[in-house]
């Protein structure tokens, strides 16, 4: 009878220890949002030279690239730089070779 009482004491102490440590971890993680506060970012300034530029159709015609591809490239650049797509001017589009090793070409073929 004495060993059963001893067993339940050990189980209870173990469970209490586990749950107290879990509560401590949750408290520490919840305080991280107060410790690591990010400052709000300022809005990017629009450059005057970009705002005055008109979209160019000659880049797509010179290389023979579809207009949808040029539109996708312009949209990606506009999204990455934070300016409107109408303020960008594409001067040229060139196809380049692979910059990956030979073993990386398999999935791209």
Helices and strands as residue ranges (DSSP letters): H 2-35, H 48-52, H 58-63, H 67-81, G 85-87, G 102-104
